[in-house]
């Protein structure tokens, strides 16, 4: 028999984790993607541009990870519901 409350709790934990990741990313997006050059020379501008590019890439990857984590939580929840329905059907069939 499937432990539906356990699956529901796991899905809720994953949803909560995805929300936390999204909130953290929103707070960090500004500082990560707005790096100012430390000096006026070309090397400083190039280094700052590289950090901004890397920050934007990191932000994009974390956005994808947040979406994947949300989809994983939905999969856990729907699988738990499907397993519970199959168990109920099997028990009803055995009762005949």
N, CA and C of each residue as an Amber inpcrd file, in Angstrom:
protein
   288
   0.8400000  -1.1710000   0.0000000   0.0000000   0.0000000   0.0000000
   0.8980000   1.2520000   0.0000000   0.5060000   2.2100000  -0.7550000
   1.2820000   3.4330000  -0.9000000   1.0070000   4.3690000   0.2640000
   2.0600000   4.9940000   0.7450000   1.9180000   5.9360000   1.8430000
   1.6140000   7.3180000   1.2680000   0.3370000   7.6000000   1.0050000
  -0.0680000   8.8580000   0.3730000   0.3240000  10.0900000   1.1750000
   0.1600000  10.0740000   2.5120000   0.5850000  11.2670000   3.2600000
   2.0730000  11.5560000   3.1160000   2.8810000  10.5220000   3.0170000
   4.3140000  10.7120000   2.8440000   4.6170000  11.3490000   1.4820000
   3.9330000  10.8810000   0.4440000   4.1280000  11.4620000  -0.8850000
   3.6250000  12.9050000  -0.9250000   2.5130000  13.1680000  -0.2730000
   1.9870000  14.5300000  -0.2330000   2.9560000  15.4610000   0.5020000
   3.5430000  14.9760000   1.5810000   4.5110000  15.7820000   2.3290000
   5.7640000  16.0370000   1.4880000   6.1970000  15.0300000   0.7410000
   7.3720000  15.2080000  -0.1210000   7.0860000  16.2300000  -1.2170000
   5.8930000  16.1620000  -1.7980000   5.5220000  17.1260000  -2.8390000
   5.4670000  18.5300000  -2.2660000   4.9130000  18.6760000  -1.0740000
   4.8380000  19.9970000  -0.4350000   6.2330000  20.5300000  -0.1310000
   7.1210000  19.6570000   0.3180000   8.4930000  20.0830000   0.6110000
   9.2000000  20.5450000  -0.6560000   9.0000000  19.8340000  -1.7570000
   9.6210000  20.2370000  -3.0240000   9.0460000  21.5650000  -3.5240000
   7.7330000  21.7480000  -3.3900000   7.1210000  23.0300000  -3.7720000
   7.6790000  24.1650000  -2.9300000   7.8250000  23.9260000  -1.6480000
   8.3740000  24.9380000  -0.7510000   9.8200000  25.2560000  -1.1240000
  10.5850000  24.2270000  -1.4420000  11.9740000  24.4330000  -1.8480000
  12.0750000  25.2330000  -3.1330000  11.1800000  24.9530000  -4.0690000
  11.1820000  25.6960000  -5.3330000  10.8390000  27.1610000  -5.0850000
   9.8820000  27.4060000  -4.2000000   9.5180000  28.7860000  -3.8750000
  10.6790000  29.5110000  -3.1970000  11.3840000  28.8260000  -2.3200000
  12.5460000  29.4090000  -1.6530000  13.6440000  29.7350000  -2.6600000
  13.8770000  28.8210000  -3.5950000  14.8850000  29.0690000  -4.6350000
  14.5060000  30.2900000  -5.4690000  13.2310000  30.3810000  -5.8310000
  12.7700000  31.5200000  -6.6180000  12.9320000  32.8300000  -5.8810000
  12.6080000  32.8380000  -4.6010000  12.7620000  34.0550000  -3.7970000
  14.2120000  34.4560000  -3.6220000  15.0540000  33.4810000  -3.4090000
  16.4790000  33.7550000  -3.2550000  17.0670000  34.3130000  -4.5470000
  16.6620000  33.7230000  -5.6660000  17.1490000  34.2030000  -6.9550000
  16.6980000  35.6370000  -7.2130000  15.4510000  35.9310000  -6.8810000
  14.9430000  37.2840000  -7.1100000  15.7510000  38.3040000  -6.3050000
  16.1100000  37.9460000  -5.0800000  16.8940000  38.8510000  -4.2460000
  18.3300000  39.0120000  -4.7040000  18.8670000  37.9690000  -5.3150000
  20.2710000  37.9980000  -5.7240000  20.4720000  38.4730000  -7.1560000
  19.4210000  38.5740000  -7.9270000  19.5670000  38.9100000  -9.3550000
  20.2490000  40.2570000  -9.5610000  19.8680000  41.2560000  -8.8020000
  20.4690000  42.5800000  -8.9590000  21.9640000  42.6020000  -8.7110000
  22.3950000  42.1670000  -7.5280000  23.8410000  42.1860000  -7.2530000
  24.6610000  41.2690000  -8.1650000  24.0700000  40.1860000  -8.6150000
  24.8170000  39.2320000  -9.4410000  24.9680000  39.7200000 -10.8750000
  23.9870000  40.4710000 -11.3550000  24.0210000  40.8830000 -12.7650000
  24.3510000  42.3590000 -12.9530000  24.6850000  43.0580000 -11.8890000
  24.9980000  44.4880000 -12.0100000  26.3570000  44.7880000 -11.3840000
  27.3950000  44.1970000 -11.9380000  28.7470000  44.3880000 -11.4170000
  29.3600000  45.6210000 -12.0840000  29.8230000  46.5300000 -11.2710000
  30.4620000  47.7460000 -11.7850000  31.9640000  47.5270000 -11.9130000
  32.5740000  48.0850000 -12.9420000  34.0280000  47.9430000 -13.0730000
  34.7440000  48.6870000 -11.9460000  35.7870000  48.0850000 -11.3850000
  36.4850000  48.7310000 -10.2720000  37.3140000  49.9360000 -10.7090000
  37.6290000  50.0240000 -11.9820000  38.4330000  51.1370000 -12.4800000
  37.9420000  51.5750000 -13.8440000  38.6040000  52.5860000 -14.3870000
  38.1750000  53.1390000 -15.6750000  38.8960000  52.5010000 -16.8610000
  39.8830000  51.6450000 -16.6210000  40.6400000  51.0690000 -17.7330000
  39.8510000  49.9390000 -18.3990000  40.2740000  49.5620000 -19.5660000
  39.5810000  48.5440000 -20.3710000  39.5330000  47.1870000 -19.6780000
  40.5980000  46.8230000 -18.9840000  40.6280000  45.5230000 -18.3100000
  39.5450000  45.4280000 -17.2350000  39.3340000  46.5040000 -16.4990000
  38.2920000  46.5140000 -15.4750000  36.9100000  46.3940000 -16.1010000
  36.6980000  47.1000000 -17.1970000  35.4130000  47.0200000 -17.8940000
  35.1760000  45.6120000 -18.4350000  36.2070000  44.9920000 -18.9780000
  36.0870000  43.6340000 -19.5130000  35.8070000  42.6310000 -18.3960000
  36.4870000  42.7820000 -17.2590000  36.2570000  41.8770000 -16.1290000
  34.8330000  42.0280000 -15.6110000  34.3670000  43.2590000 -15.4690000
  33.0020000  43.4880000 -15.0010000  31.9920000  42.9070000 -15.9830000
  32.2260000  43.0750000 -17.2750000  31.3260000  42.5190000 -18.2880000
  31.2930000  40.9900000 -18.2130000  32.4480000  40.3880000 -17.9590000
  32.5040000  38.9300000 -17.8290000  31.7150000  38.4630000 -16.6090000
  31.8430000  39.1930000 -15.5010000  31.0820000  38.8330000 -14.2990000
  29.5790000  38.9910000 -14.5260000  29.1830000  40.0460000 -15.2270000
  27.7610000  40.2580000 -15.5250000  27.2310000  39.1260000 -16.4040000
  28.0060000  38.7370000 -17.4030000  27.5970000  37.6370000 -18.2790000
  27.4750000  36.3400000 -17.4950000  28.4600000  36.0690000 -16.6570000
  28.4220000  34.8570000 -15.8390000  27.2370000  34.8960000 -14.8680000
  26.9630000  36.0560000 -14.2780000  25.8180000  36.1880000 -13.3740000
  24.5000000  35.9580000 -14.0820000  24.3810000  36.4670000 -15.2980000
  23.1540000  36.2600000 -16.0700000  22.9780000  34.7890000 -16.4330000
  24.0740000  34.1320000 -16.7720000  24.0160000  32.7020000 -17.0800000
  23.6180000  31.9010000 -15.8460000  24.2020000  32.2340000 -14.7180000
  23.8640000  31.5640000 -13.4660000  22.3940000  31.7640000 -13.1270000
  21.9000000  32.9720000 -13.2970000  20.4940000  33.2680000 -13.0320000
  19.5850000  32.4390000 -13.9440000  19.9510000  32.3050000 -15.2140000
  19.1510000  31.5180000 -16.1570000  19.1330000  30.0400000 -15.7690000
  20.2820000  29.5100000 -15.3660000  20.3580000  28.1060000 -14.9580000
  19.5260000  27.8760000 -13.6890000  19.6250000  28.7740000 -12.7320000
  18.8440000  28.6230000 -11.5040000  17.3430000  28.7330000 -11.7760000
  16.9600000  29.5500000 -12.7310000  15.5490000  29.6260000 -13.1120000
  15.0860000  28.2810000 -13.6690000  15.8990000  27.6790000 -14.5170000
  15.5520000  26.3620000 -15.0430000  15.4730000  25.3170000 -13.9300000
  16.3920000  25.3620000 -12.9890000  16.3650000  24.4100000 -11.8760000
  15.1220000  24.5830000 -11.0180000  14.6900000  25.8190000 -10.8290000
  13.4780000  26.0710000 -10.0580000  12.2630000  25.4850000 -10.7690000
  12.1910000  25.6600000 -12.0670000  11.0820000  25.0960000 -12.8470000
  11.1120000  23.5690000 -12.7780000  12.2930000  22.9870000 -12.9180000
  12.4150000  21.5320000 -12.8490000  11.9890000  21.0230000 -11.4780000
  12.3690000  21.7300000 -10.4270000  11.9870000  21.3000000  -9.0800000
  10.4750000  21.3810000  -8.8860000   9.8470000  22.4040000  -9.4410000
   8.3880000  22.5090000  -9.3710000   7.7240000  21.3620000 -10.1330000
   8.2660000  21.0540000 -11.3120000   7.7180000  19.9350000 -12.0900000
   7.9020000  18.6100000 -11.3570000   9.0280000  18.4550000 -10.6840000
   9.2670000  17.2490000  -9.8960000   8.2380000  17.1320000  -8.7720000
   7.9480000  18.2400000  -8.1150000   6.9440000  18.2310000  -7.0460000
   5.5720000  17.8470000  -7.5980000   5.2200000  18.3670000  -8.7650000
   3.9420000  18.0080000  -9.3800000   3.9040000  16.5270000  -9.7380000
   5.0300000  15.9990000 -10.1920000   5.1040000  14.5800000 -10.5430000
   4.9190000  13.7120000  -9.3020000   5.5530000  14.0890000  -8.2090000
   5.3930000  13.3370000  -6.9620000   3.9280000  13.3460000  -6.5400000
   3.3050000  14.5170000  -6.5800000   1.9060000  14.6320000  -6.1500000
   0.9780000  13.8120000  -7.0410000   1.1440000  13.9120000  -8.3470000
   0.2500000  13.1700000  -9.2410000   0.5100000  11.6660000  -9.1720000
   1.7660000  11.2730000  -8.9850000   2.0620000   9.8440000  -8.8420000
   1.4500000   9.2880000  -7.5600000   1.5250000  10.0600000  -6.4970000
   0.9070000   9.6250000  -5.2400000  -0.5870000   9.4480000  -5.3880000
  -1.2360000  10.3840000  -6.0790000  -2.6780000  10.2750000  -6.2930000
  -3.0070000   9.0660000  -7.1700000  -2.1980000   8.8310000  -8.1890000
  -2.4330000   7.6820000  -9.0730000  -2.2440000   6.3660000  -8.3190000
  -1.1980000   6.2840000  -7.5180000  -0.9740000   5.0680000  -6.7410000
  -2.1010000   4.8420000  -5.7380000  -2.5650000   5.8960000  -5.0870000
  -3.6670000   5.7640000  -4.1250000  -4.9360000   5.2970000  -4.8310000
  -5.2020000   5.8280000  -6.0140000  -6.3870000   5.4030000  -6.7680000
  -6.2700000   3.9440000  -7.1960000  -5.0730000   3.5380000  -7.6300000
  -4.8730000   2.1420000  -8.0230000  -5.0290000   1.2130000  -6.8260000
  -4.5180000   1.6110000  -5.6750000  -4.6840000   0.8020000  -4.4650000
  -6.1560000   0.6690000  -4.0900000  -6.8820000   1.7750000  -4.1680000
  -8.3100000   1.7280000  -3.8390000  -9.0520000   0.8090000  -4.7990000
  -8.7170000   0.8720000  -6.0680000  -9.3440000  -0.0020000  -7.0610000
  -9.0010000  -1.4600000  -6.7910000  -7.7380000  -1.7250000  -6.4630000
  -7.3390000  -3.1130000  -6.1540000  -8.0520000  -3.6400000  -4.9120000
  -8.1850000  -2.8100000  -3.8990000  -8.8800000  -3.2460000  -2.6830000
 -10.3590000  -3.5030000  -2.9740000 -10.9620000  -2.6470000  -3.7820000
 -12.3710000  -2.8520000  -4.1370000 -12.5390000  -4.1240000  -4.9510000
 -11.5990000  -4.4200000  -5.8090000 -11.6650000  -5.6350000  -6.6330000
 -11.5160000  -6.8730000  -5.7500000 -10.6130000  -6.8130000  -4.7810000
 -10.4150000  -7.9470000  -3.8810000 -11.6140000  -8.1710000  -2.9690000
 -12.3640000  -7.1310000  -2.6880000 -13.5330000  -7.2500000  -1.8110000
 -14.6860000  -7.9490000  -2.4940000 -14.6470000  -8.0310000  -3.8290000
 -15.7360000  -8.7020000  -4.5550000 -15.7210000 -10.1360000  -4.2680000
